[in-house]
């Protein structure tokens, strides 16, 4: 859930946010202070609504972060004496500038929950072969409707419709159009090949995904070996 995600990802500010939520909550409900109530509700309402939703991604909580920043900054400011604040401000500004310079001037890579170069690595690796063999629509067998649909659309410019649940529907599709291509999980592909041996062709498997078509279309499958690493094919 989101509380667990905050517990893992909101350091070192998490203790100050918890303390600030208690302080602001007490002002909001005991002293009826409207500004404190606004900040508390800004955090609590989105967190409560999104926690009961089926699809939960930490990025959905981005609208809450401005309120958390207010909460943490006001809490820290309240704990520091004015003379300390005046002394610490130049040091804080200097520390921020040095940190920014170090990050940008060195090859040091900090571990993050998500980075651009690590986003959807399996789909990115499959993208060249998908573009070669799927003209428009990449069919979906038992994968979630939204993931990896967005990554497939971004990296391959091919659309993935809502998933098909029945294995028989996959086989009917391949009988009607031997060139139809499908994306599924490696586990689901293994189940398909066990039920229909010799009728499917695995174009490429990458990470959790298996990209496949009909065995009748095998001779017309194309690959791009211009890169350094050859894909894992069968």
N, C-alpha and C positions, 0 to 999 in steps of 0.2 A: 504494500500500500504506500500511499504518499508519506505517511509518518515515518515509515522505515526508510524511504528514499531520502527524506530530509536528514534523518539520523546518520546516513552514510555520506551525504554530499554537501551538507551545509556547515562544515567546519571551516574555520574555528569560531564561526558566529553563532552556532546553535545554542550554547549555554546563555549567551546574552539575549538571544531571541526568546528563549523560554522565560528568562527572568523579566524581560520587557513585556511579554504577553501577560504575565501575572501583574506587573505594575500597572500597565495600561488597562487591563481588565478591571482591576480594583477601582481605578479612577472612573472608568466608564460606568460601572454598575453601582458603586457605592456613592461616588461623588457626582454622578450624572454629568460627567464632562463629555461634551459632544465630540470634541476632537479625538479624544482617546477612544470613544465608542466607534468613530469612523474607522480608525486604524484597525481595531480589533475585528470589526465586521468585515473589513476589506480582506482580512486573512482567513477568518473562520468560515464565511459563507462559501467562497470558491472551493476551499478545502473540503467542506462537508458535501457540496454538490458533486464535485469530481470524484470523491472517494466512493460514491455509490454507483458510478458509471462503470460500464463493462470494460471499455478501453481506457487503460490508465498508463499515461506516459508522463515522465517527470517534466517534460517541456510544456505540458499543459498548465503547469503551475507558474509560468513566467509572469502573469499579471499580478501575482502575489508578492513578487520580490521587491517592488518599490515600497510596499507597506512594511515588509520585513526590514528594509534598509532604514526606514524611519524609526522603526521599533528599536533596532540595535543601536543606531546613532544616538537617539535620545536617551537610551538607557546608559550607554557609556558616558555621555555628556553629563548626565545627572550624578554619576558616581565620582566624577573628577572635580577637584576644586578649580576655581577660576585661574589661580596663579599657575596651577599645573597645566591647564589647557594652553595658556599663553606660552609656556616653556616647551610644551610638546609639539605645538603646531609646526614650527620650522623643521624639527626633527622628522615629523611625520611626512611632511611634504618632500623632504630630501630622501627619505627612505623609499617613498613611492617612485620618485624619479630614478633612483639607482636601480630599483627592481625592474622597472620598465626597460632601462638601458641594458641590464644583464640579460633579460629575456630576449630582447631583439638583437643583441650583439653576439650571442653565443648559441651554439647548436644544442643547448640543453633542452630536452623535451620533458614536459611535466605530464604525469599520468592524468588523464581526464576520462570522464564518463563517456564522452562522445567527441570525436574529432573529425574534421573533414576528410582526412586521408584514410580513416578507418571506417567510414560510413558504408554499410552494405557491401562488404568486400566480396561476398559470394556472388551477388548480382553483378557487381562490376566485372568480375572475372568471366561471368557467363555472357556479358553483353555483346562481345564481338560475334560469337557463334549464334546468338539469338538474332542479331541483325542480319546475318547471312541467310538464316533458314526460316525466319518468321516474317512474312511480308507485312502483316498488319496486326493480327490478334494472336496473343499467346494465351492459350487456354489454361485453366487453373483447376487442378485436382486436389481438393482437400486442404489447400492453403488458406489462411485468413484472407478475407476480401480486401483488406487495406494494406497488409504487409505480406509480401513484398511488392504489391501493386505499384505504389508510388515510386519505389526505387527502380522497378522495371521500366516504368514510363519515363523516368528521368534519364536513365543510362542507355536505354535502347530505343526510345520513341515508339514502343509497342504497347498496345493496350491489353490489360488483363481483366476480363469480365469476372463476375462473381463466381465463386468456386462451384465445382460439380462434386457431389458427394458419392454418387454411385459409380462403381467400377464398370458396370455394364454400359453406362452412358459414355464413358471414355471409349470403349471398344466400338460402340455404334458410330461415334464420331469418326474414328479412324477407318472404319469400313466405308463410310460415306466419302471421306476425304483422307487418303493415305498420307498426304502431305501436312496434315494438321499437326501442330506441335503443342506440347503440354509441359507445364512446370508443376512439380510436386515435391514432397519431401522424399528423402532417400528411403525412409521406412515405408512410405506409401507405395513407392515404385517397386520395392522388393515384394510387397504384398500383391501388386498387380502381376509381376512376372511369375509369381508362384501360382496364381490363378489362371494366367493365360501364357504359358511357356511358349517361347519362340515367336510370339506375335508382336513384341515391342522391341524398339531399338533405343538404347541409351545414347543420346548424342553427347552429353557431357554431364558429369556430376561435379558439383562444387559446393563445399561446405555442407549445409543441410539440404541442399536442393538437387533435384534430378531433372534434367531437361531431356525430353524423349519424344519419339514419334513412332509411327508404325514400322515394323520390320520390312514391309514392302517398299518403304521410301528410303531404305538404308543407302542404296547406291547413289542417291541424289543429294545426300547430306553433304554440306560443304563446311570446310574448316579453314581458319586463317592461322597459318604457322609462321607468320612474319615476325612475331615477337620472340623473345628469348626463351620463354617457358611454354612448352607444349601442353595443351589441356589434357586432363585425365579422361580418356575416351575408351570405349570398348567396341 
